[in-house]
């Protein structure tokens, strides 16, 4: 037990009593002494020994594939820097097993040595998740040996080793040394506290758990996808510099990285397997990793097994924690709320929040970006599922318990989703649920739960619960303009109902599917869906359902520009609604009838239809329906250039939208108001209205609403000759339309972009913009849009004096306007054709087209364009050598039209030209 010698004196004349409290070994020559405890007596034997070698440079080289950790290294290096202001820096790097904590700590060690901040690094593995973790006295023994202390000089008890260790480090500090202690793989703070070094030394501890009270925490997460791919490539290239699999198939490499959850250890294991099989394509490896439930089987190279790493952490949990970890695998979505976890476990939220916090401390789950939400890494989810399956095998009691838990969780999601729908859905027939105070609260809940609700609907299909979730989600996904997800949910509900042979609800699912397809501009398929719904309702003798299907069919037929059929469909719907006494249904059908009549340019009839619908909305106490009707009424009044009346209609609509809390409706009415104000040349007011519409649309996350408001803002800026600003507005609109997946909207923004470019005399670019618009309109089957784009194309050709090409463009526009029955559009093309003919010196034809245009535009009430057309006619008459009196009369009629339109500046210009003729 060490060398013998004379017995030392008792301190203070008293014998020792086990641990000496407050012992201080500072100033002693520790490498030359040993303290031993025998009974209650301390015996100190002092002999001279040769210096023992230390192990302060034992850091292994970093793996070649170490990458993607700059943002994690930086704060640790800042803490350890000599000028950090921290006397004794201590950091805890925590994270799930396999995330690369040890490698990061080693990287820090290499860097601080390279910078000369430390004179050495001490390593100790605490084996926190081994069956027998290292005890503090064992760790202290290892550290002291690495410091060069002879084994026989190390005190026998943990308490004295701790004092000895700190005193030894303090002495080294006084000699100018600064050491970094890396305490790796701790499972508890108790393992680390005795190892904390005194100043000026520092420590980095790594753990799969949070270690409260130890030092500054730093949570390490999985790599970013691009860094995960880089790690894979570096590992393969290290084994074979000619391995180009990542370079040649980056998409497959990304799939491998995703399948590995961007977890460094998983990637390193998979890289080793790929090295063993150099001919294996990455796509094949990705397919194996993604297939079925055996992903963890594919992350085992014989030396390293990710499942075993997870198992060490799982085995360290208490039984109730293990049960919660397994139960969380029953949740289908990417995360779970505390309230949902409470429903799952049948515990109160306070208790379950504490248990979830314990799992988060063990890094088996992580706290979400929103408070009260929890996430589990994909590979840990796989492991949790395996543990659940193993736990339930042959255990009827456990299976019943878990089945009940899953049912409680599903019921929780169904209940809250249906409650949210009562606030989000725009139907006045839905009575708002008390679970939410307002629409915004319901939307916030649905935003957070969306992915989980959709995943749960898929997991539970086919079942009634799945169908109820799908039906509840439909209005929300439509409101948020998530049309692709909406289509998937509608298709899922239909499949479930058909599997369940639920013929009563199947037609409703077909109707929802048709609505989703219509939102994606897939009108042919949408019409088929509504027609199928109609047939099924007819088979069930469900008159109300038939009415809904007819009305929906009419909306799709209008989008297909089959306007006569659309009108007939809405009339049929009205008849059926009247038969069953559904006043609100009649009101909606009358409103839709008005839309069809407006598209047919039967404006007076459209106004009558809206008025009839509004009266029925009043009878059914549907304020939102009244708002929609007033808004449509305003749109129709604008078409016949009754702008003041349109403004009154929009103001009424806004008040009603505000009363029912429909912010999007308010935004739409403000935007429509801005268009009417622009037509009245009240540009400042128009810009204010545009800005209000944009703000309200942004508040509600209405991407399409923002797109429309930006696009119309650009049009107003064009009227003000602010073409550069207009270009920015239209480009912003295009981005929003693209985000909303609205090809027709993009086409409109491109068309207006071309007009702005033409205003800047960038006519060649304008032609490209209009061609882009034409292609988009054609793809969407929008003949009216194509006609508008051809019109603008022709005007751009005229500005370039390419009059023959301009005539061809105007002819194409006119043919399309004739096809859609748009007399106003035809009149505009007559005017443009006359201008192009004048450029070709075909004056008589120019006069003929110009006169037809001016008279028709005046008849239709578009006085601004009528003023323009009379002016163009005057120019053509003058070029044709007509009687000056006839030319003057045309200019005077131009001035009169502009005056009636409120365009004072243009009126004065035309009047001055008339006066210049004299006579």
N, C-alpha and C positions, 0 to 999 in steps of 0.2 A: 504493500500500500504506500510505496514511496520510501525515500531514505530516512534513516533514523538520525536523531541528534538529541541535544539537550532539550529538556522541556522548557517551553517559553513561560514568561510570567503572566499571571492573570491580570486582565485589564481592570483598573480601578479597585484592585484587590478582591475582585469577585470572580467566581467561576462563570464560564459561559452557560447559556441556557438555550441550546438549539440555535435558532436563527438569530444572528446579531443584527438588530434594527439600526438603521442609520449608519451602517458600516461604510467607511470611506477608504478606498485603496489608492487614492490619488497620491502621486509622488513615489509609490513603490516601484521596484523593478520587477514587474509581473512575469517577465519571461524567465526570471531566475528564481522564482519562489513558488510555493504551493501551499495552499491552506487545506487542512483536512479536519473533519469533525469526527470525534470519537465520543459517543455519549454526550455529556454536557460540557466537555472540555475542548477548547480550540488548541491544537498543537500546530505551531508554525515551524517548518523546517526550511532553513535557508542554505542552499548550496549553489554553486556556480555551474551553469549548464551552457553548452554551446547553443547559439541562436538557432531556433527551429525555422524552417522555411515557411513563408506565408503563401496564401493563395489569393492574391488580390488582383490577378490578371487572368482569371479563369473563364472569362466570357467566351463563349463559342462564337464563331463567325455567323453572321446573319444568313439565313437561307437566301439564295439568289433571287427567289421569287418574292421577297419582301417588298411590298409596294402599297401605295394608297393610304398611307398613315400620316401624311404630313400634318393634317389638321389635328391629329391626336398627339403627335410628338410635340408640336409647338407649345401648348400650355404646360406640358410637363417640363420642357426645357426652360421655359420662362420661370417656373417655380424654382428650379434647381440652380439658376444662374447666380453667381456670386453677388450680383447687385440687386437681387430680387427683393431684398428687405425682409426676407423670412430667415430667422436665425437658425431654425432646424427644419428644413423642408421635409414634409412627409406627404406622399401621395398614395392613393389606393386606386389601382386600375381594376375595375370590376366588369364582368360581362359573362355571357353564357359560355359553356364549355366549347372549345374549338374556335373561338373568335379571335385568338391570337394575342392574348394578354402577355404571356411569357415572352414571345418574340418582340412585342412592343417594349417591354421593360428592358430587354437585352439591347434593343436599338437605342434606347435612352442611355444605357450604360456606355455603349460604344461612342455615342456622340459626346457625352460629357468628358470622357477620357480624351477624345480627339481635341476638344476645345481647351483642355488643360484645367477644367474646373475642379476635377477630383484627381486624387493620386492613386486610387484603386477602387475596385468593386468587389463587394462580398456577396456571394450567392448562397442561398439556403432554400432547399425544397421542403416545404412544410407538409407535403403529402396529405393535404386537407381532406381529400375525398378517397383516400385509400381505406381499406378496412381498419387499419391502425394508424391514424394520423400521428404526425410527429408531435411529441409533447414539448413544451417550452424548454425544459431542461435538456432534451435531446438536441433541439435546435441551437441552444446556447453552446452546448458542447461542440457542435459542428462549426459554429462561427468562431469560437475561440481557437479551435485547431487551425482553422483557415487564417486566423490572425497570427499564427506561428507559436501559440502557446503549447507547451509540451503536455501530452495527455495527463501525466502524473501531477501536473501543476494546476489542473482544473478543479475547482471546488466540487464536492460531491452533490450538493443540493441545488435545486433550481434557483432558490432565492439568492444564494451566495454567488452562483454563476452569473445571475443577472447583475448584481453589484459589481462583480469582477469584470464583466463584459463592458459595462458602462465606464468604469474607471479606466480600463485599458484603452478604450476609444478616446476618453477625455485626454489621457496622457499623449496619445498620438496626435490629437488635435493641437495640444500645446506645442508640439514639435513641428507644426505646420502641415500635417497631413489632413486630408479631407477625403473621407470614404463614403461611397454610396452602397447602402445595404439593399439588396433585392431579395425580399421575402416572398417566394413564389408559392402559389397554390394554397393559400390559406382558406380555411373553412369557417373561421371565427375570429373575432377580435382578440379573444383570449390567447390565441396562438401567436399573435403579432405583438401585443403590448409589451411583453418582456424583452422583445428584440429591438425596441425603439432606441436609436442611438442618440447620444447627447450632441449638442452643437459642437463643432460646425458641420458635423456629418449629416447625412440625409438618408431617407429610405423611400423605396417604392415597393409596395405590397401588391400582389395580384390575388384576385379571389373571384369565385363565381357568385359570391354574396356581397352585399353592401357590408362594410365593416364600420359601424358607427363609432365615433369617438377616436378614430385612428389618425386621420389626416384629411387632406383635400381629396374628395372623390372625383374620379374620372371614369364614366361609363364608356366602354368600348362596344361599338356596334359592328354589324357585318359590313363588308366592303360595299362601296358603290358598284353598280353593275360594270362600268367600264374598267374599274380597278380589278374586279374579279376576273374579267377576261384577260387583263394584262398579267395577273398572277398565273393564270393557266398557261398563257403563252410563254412566260419566263421559265416556268417549271419544265415545260416540254423542250424548250430550246436549251436549257441547261443539260438535259439528258442527251439531246441530239440537236446540235446547231442547225441541222438541215430539216428539222421537223417544221413544216409550214402549214400544219393542219388548221391552226387558228387563223392565219393569214388568208388561207384559201377558202375558208367557210366561217366567216365571222358570225353569221346568223346562228349557225349551229353552236358556236362557242358561247354565244349569249344565252342560248337555251341550256347549255350545260351549266353555266354560271348560275342561271336562275334556278335550275333543278337543285343545285348545291346550296341554294339560299344565300349565295355570296359569302358563305362562311369559309374562312381561310383553311381550316383543317379539312373540311369536306373537299375543297378544291384541290388541296395537296394530295389527298388520298386518290381522288379521281385522276389527277395528273399521273400519279404513279401507276395506276391501272392502264392508262393510255400508253405510258412508256413501255409497259410489259407487252402491249399489243400495238405495235407501231403501225399496223395496217388498218386499224379500226377507224372508220370515219367518225368525226365528232357527232354527226347527225345520228349515227347508230347508238353512240353512248348516251346522247341526250334522250333518245327514244326509250332506252332501257331505264334511265333514271326517272322518266316521267310516267312510266307504265305502272298501273295498279297501285297496290299498297306496299310494294317491296322496295321503295326507294332507298331505305337505309341499308338493305342488303347490298346495294351497289356502291356503298361508301365504306368499304372494308377491303384493305389491300393485304390482309394477312398479318401485318404488323400493327396497323392502326385501325380502330373500329369506332366510328362515330357513335354507334348505338351504345357501346360500353362507356364512352365519355358521358353521354346523357344519363346512363344508368347510375353512375357514381353520384351525380347530383340528385337524382330521384331517390336513391336509397338513403340519402342524408335527411330526407324530409320526415316530419311526423306523419302518422297514419292519416289524420284528417287532412293534412296538406296534400298527401299523395292522392287522396280521394277527390279533392277539388281539382287537382291537376288533370286527373283522368276525366272528370266530368266536363271540363272545359272543352275537351275534344268533341263533345256532342254539339257544340255551337258551330253552325255551318259557315258563318261569315269570317272575315279577316280580323275582327275584334269583337269585344263584348263590353257592354256597359255594366256598371255596378248593379243597377236595378235588374237587368236581365240575368246576371249571375245570381242575384238573390232569388229570382223566380226559379232558376235552374236548381239551386240547392235547397230551396224552401227555408232559407234563413233570412233574417232581417238585414237591411242594407248596411247597417253599422258593423255587424259581425262579419259579413262577407267582405266588406271593404278592408277590414283588418287582415283577413286570410289572404285576400288577393295581394295586399301589400307585402305579406310574407313571401309569397311566390315571386313577386317582383324583386324582393331583396335577394332571393336565390337566383335571379336572372333566368327563371323558367318562363316568365312572362315579362312584358315591359309596359310601362304606363304609356297610354296613347298621347297624341298631341293635344287632345282635349281632356280636361280633368274628368275623372270618373269613367274613363274608357281604358281597356286593357288589350294588349296584343300578344300573340304567341308566334314565334318564328316558325316558318313552314316545316322545317325539319323536326323541331320540337313537337309540332302538331302531329306529325307522322308518328313520332315516338309515343305521344300521349294516346293516340288511337291504338297503337300496338298494346300498350299497357292496359287500355280499357278492354280490348278483345281478350287479352290473357286473363284479366280479372273476372270477366263474365263467363269464361269457359266453364261449363258444368256447374255454375253457381246460380240457381234459380232465384234466390233471394236478391242477390246483387243485380241480376238482370231485371227483375221487377222494379227495383229501386231506380235503376238507370233509365228504364222505359218511362217511368213516371216523371223523372227529371226532364227528359227530352220533351214529353208532352206538355209539362208546365212551361218550358221555355217557348215552345211553339205557340201555345195559347197566349203567352205574354206578348209575343210579336204580333199575333193576329189582333188582339184587343187594341193595342196601341196604334197599329197601322190603320185599323178601321176608325178609330177615334180621330186620328190625324186627317183622314179623308174628309170627315165632316167639316173641317175648317178649310181644307185646300180645294176641294171640289167646288165648282162654280154654280152648282145647282142649288136653287133656293129650297128644294125639297129636302136637303140634308140638314137636320137639326144639329147645330154645333155641340160637340161632346164637351162635358165639363173637365175632361182630362187635360185639355189645353185651354189657355185663356184667349188666344187669338191665332190667326193664320200664321203669323211670323214664328210663333213658338212651335206650332205644328210642323212648319217647314224646316225649322232648325233640327227638330227631332228626326224628321224623315231624311234630311241631308246626312246626318250622322249614321243612321241605321240603314241607308239605302242598300249598300253592298250586302249587308247581313240579311236583310229582308229578302232580297232576290235569291241569295244563296239558300236561305231556308226554304223558300218556295220550291226551288229545284230539288232540294234534299227530301222534302216531304211529299213530292209528287209521285204518283197521282193520289191525291187525297182532297177532302173538302177543305182542310186547313190551307193547303197549297193554293187552291182556287180562291179562297177568301183573301189570302195575301195578295195574289195577282190582281184581283178586282180592286182591292184597296190601293194598290200601287199605281194603277192606271192613271188616275187623275193627277197624282203627284208627278209622275214621269212626263206627262203631257205639259204640266205647268212649268217644269224645269227644262222643257224642250229636249229631253233625253230620249229621242225618238227611237234610236236603235234598241236601247234597253226596253223601251215601252213595247216595241214589236216582239221582242223575245219573251217578255212576260205575258203578253196577250196570247202568243202561240202556245206557251206552256199551259196556260189555263184551259185553252181549247183542247189540247191533248189530254189533260187530266179529266176533263168533263166527258170526253168521248170514251176514255178508258173506264170511267165510272158509270158509263151509260146514263148520264144525267141529262136527259133530253129537255128538261124544263129550263135549265140554265145555259145549255149549249148555244142557243141563238144569241144570247147576250154576249157570249164570248166572241162569236162571229162579228157582232157589231163593234166590240172593242178592237178586234183585229182590223176591221175595215178602217176605223178611225186612225189607228196607228199607221197603217199603210198609206192613208191619205196624207198624214203628216210628213211622210217621207217622199211624197209626190209620186207614189206608185199607184196611180189612179185606176188603172185597169184592174189590178188585183184588189184594190179597195172596193171597186164596184162589184166584183165577184163576191167578196165577203159579205157586203150588205145585201146582195141579192139572195145569197144562201141564207142569211139571217131571216130575210123576209119569207122565204119558202118554209123555213122551220117554224116561224111564228104562225104562219097560215095553217100548217099541219096541226099546231096546238090550239087553233082557233083563238089566238091571242091578238085581239084587234089593236090593243095599245102598242104591243111589240111591232106589229106590222106597220103602224103609223110611224114609229121611230125609224124603222128600217127604210121606209119610203123617203122620209125626210133626209136621212143620211145619204141615201142614194142620190137625191137631188143635189146635195152639196158637191158630191163627187162628179156628177154629170156637168155641173157648172164649171168645175175645175178643168174638165175635159173639153170645155167650150161647146158642149152639146146642150145649148141653152134652152131650146124648145122642150127637150126631154126633161131637163132639170125643172122647168116650170110645171110641167105635167106631174112630175113626182111630188113636188111640194103641194100642188092642189089636191092630189090623192091623199097625202098625209093629212092635210087640213080636214078633209071629209071624214077620215077615220077618227081623228081626234075629236071631232064634233060628235061623231056617233057614240063615243064612250064618255062624252061629257068632260073631256080633259081640256080645261080652259087654258092652262099654261102651255100645253102641247100645241093648241091652235095658235097661240101667240107666237111661239117659236117658228111654226110653219109659215105664218104670215110674214114674219121678219125675213125668213129665208126666201120666201116668194118675192119680197121686195128686192133682195140681192139679185135674184135671177132677172127680174124686170129691169133693174138698173144696167145689168150686163147686156140686155137686149136694147138698151137706149130708150126704153119706154119709161121715161123718168116720172111723168105725172102719175102713171099707174103705180110706180114704185113708191112714191110718196104716200099714196092712198093705202097701199099695203102696210107700210110702216105705221101709219096712223092707226089702222085697224089692229095691228099687233100690239101697239102701245096700250090701247084701251083694254085689251085682254090681259096684258101684263099688270095693269092697274087692278083689274078685277081679281087677279090671282095673287095680288100683293107681292109682286116680284119686282123690286126696285132695280135690281141689276139688269133684268130683261128690259126694263124701260130705258136704262142707260144705253144698252147696246142698240136699241131701236133709235134713240135720239142721235147716237153717233152715226149710224148708217143713214139716217135722215140728212144729217149734215153733209155726208159724202155725196149724196145724190144732189143736194142743193148746189154743191160746188160744181158738179158736172154740168148744170144748167146755168152756172155763173151767177147764182144768187148768193153772193159771198156773205153779205151782212146777215141774212137769215141762217146761213150755215154756221156762222160764229155763234149765234144765239142757240142753235141746236147743240153745238159742242159744249157750250157753257152749261146748259141744262144736263147734258150727259155727265160732265165732270162732277157736278154737284151730287148727282145720284151715285156715281162711282165712289165718291168720297164717303157718302152716307153708308154704303155697304162695305167700306174698307177695301175696295178693289184698286190698289195703287197702279197696277198695270193698265187698267181701264182708263184711269186718269191720264197716264202718260200717253196713251194712244189718242185720247181726245185733245190733249195739248198739242201733239204733233199734227193732228188734222187741222187744228186751229191755226197753226203756223202756216200751213199751206194756203188757207183762205186769206190770212193776213198778207202773205206774199202777193197773192193775186190782186189784193187791194193796194199794193205798193206801200204797205205799212211795214217796212223792212225791219226797223228796230224792234217793233213788237213781235214780229215773226221770229227774229233771232232769240228774243227772250223766251218765247214759247218753245222753240227748239231746245234751248238749254234746260228748261223745266222738264221737258219730256225725257231728255237724256239723263238728268239727275234721278228722276223717279224710276226709270228703267234700270239704272245702275243699282239703286237701292234694293230692288226686288230681284236682282240677278237675271233680268230679262235680256238675254243676249240679242235676240232678234229685235226687241224694242229699241235697244241702243243702236243697232245697225240702221233701222229705219230713221231714227232721229238724226243720226250723223249724215245719212244720205240726203235727207231733205234739208238739213242745214247747208250742205254743199250747194244745193240748188238755189237757195236764197243768196248765198255768197256769190254765185254766178250772176244773179240778177243785179248784184251790187258791183259787178266787174272785179270782184276779189277772187280771181281765178286760182292764184297760188294757194290761198286758204281753202278754196273749194276743193282743190286736188287732195289736200291733206284730209279733209272731211270725208271725201269719197273713198280714199284709201283706208281710212279707219272703218268706214262702213263695210268695205269688202272683207276686212279681217273679221269683223263681227258676224257677217253673213256666213263666212266660211266656217267659223266656230260653231254656228247654229246649224250647219249642214244645209243651208238654203241656197240652192243653185240659182233660182229665179232672182233672189235678192242680190246675189253676186252679179248676175247679168245686169240688173238695174244699176248697180253701182258702177260697173264698167261702162255702161252706156253714158251715164252722167260724167264719168271721168273723161270720156271722149269729148263731151261738150266743153268741159273745162280746158282741155288741151287745145281745142279749137279756138277758144277765147284767148289763148296765149300764142296763137298763130303756130302751134305745133301740130299742123294738120296731118302729117304723116303718122305721128304717134296716135292721133285721134282715130285715124282709120283702123289702126291695130286694135285700139280699145273697143271700137264699135264692132269689129269682127269677132272679138272675144265675147262680147255681149250676145251677138247673134247666135254663136255656137251654143252658148249656155241656154239661151231661150229655146233654141231648137231641141236641145237634149231634154228640156223640161216640157216640150210640147206646147209652148206658149206662143201662139201665132201673133197675139196682140203685141207681145214683147218684141218678137222678131220684126214686126212692122215698124215699131218705134226705132229699133236699132238701124233698120234699112233707111229710114227717113234721115236719121242723123248722119249716116254714111254718105247719103246723097249731098247733104249740106256741106260736109267736109270736102267732097270732090269739087263742089262749086267754088269753095274758098281756094282750092288749088287750080281753078279754071279748067278742070277736067270735066267739061259739061256733058259729054256723051256718057261717061261712066256715071255721072250724077243722075242723068235721065234713067239709066238702067236701074239704079238703086231706088229712085222714086217710083218707078213702075212696079218693082218688087214689093215696095211698101204698100202701094195702093191696092195691089192684088190681095195682099193679106188683110188689109183693113176691110175690103169688100167681102172677103170670106167671113170675117167676124161680124159684119154688119155695122161697122163703126163709121158713121157718116162724118163725125168730127175729125177722125184720123184721115179720112179720104179728103176732106176739105184742106187739111194742112198739106197733104201731098200735092194737091192741085196747085196750091200757092208756090210750093217749092219747085214743082215742074215748070210753072210759068217763069220763075226766075232763071232756071237752067236754060230754058228755050231762048230767053232774051240774050243769054250769054252766047248762044249759037246764032244770034241774029235771026231767029225764027219768030219775028215780032208778032205776027198775026196770031199764031198759036199761043204765044206767051200771053197776049191780051185775053184770049178766050179762057185759058186755064185760070188766069189771075182773077177775072171777073166772077167766074163760078166760085172760086175760093172765097173771095170777099163777101159775096152775097150769102153763101151758105154759113160762113162763120158768124156773120151778123145775125142771120136767122137763128142759129143755135145759141146765140147769146154770149159767145166768146169774144167780147168787145176788144180786148187787148190784141188778140191775134187778128181780129177783123181790121183794126187800125193798121196793123202791119201789112195785111193783104191789100188794103186799099192803097197804101203807099207803094207797094210793089207794082200794083196795077198802073198807078200814075207813072212810074218809071218806064213800064213797058209801053204805055200809050205814047209817052214822049219819044221813046226810041223808035216807035213805029211811025212817027211823024203825024200823029193824030192832031185834031183840032185842039189848040191850047185851052179852050174853054172846057173841053172834056178832061184834059189833064188836071186843070185847076179843080174841077168838081171832084175828081178822085182824091186829090190832096185834102180838100175840105171834108170829104166823107171820112178820110183817115183821121183828121183832127177831131171830128165829131165822135167817132168811135173811141178814140183814146180819152176824150173828155168824159164820156159816159163810164169808161173803165177806171177813171180816177188817175190816169197817167198824165199828169200835167206837163211834165217835161217833153214827152213825146208829142203831146197835143200841140205844144207851142212850136216844135220843129216842123210838124206837118203844116200848121197854119202859116208859118213863115214861108214855106216853099210855095204854098198856094198864092200868097200875097206877091211873091216874087214874079209870078207869071203876069200879073196885071190884068187889065181888061175888066 
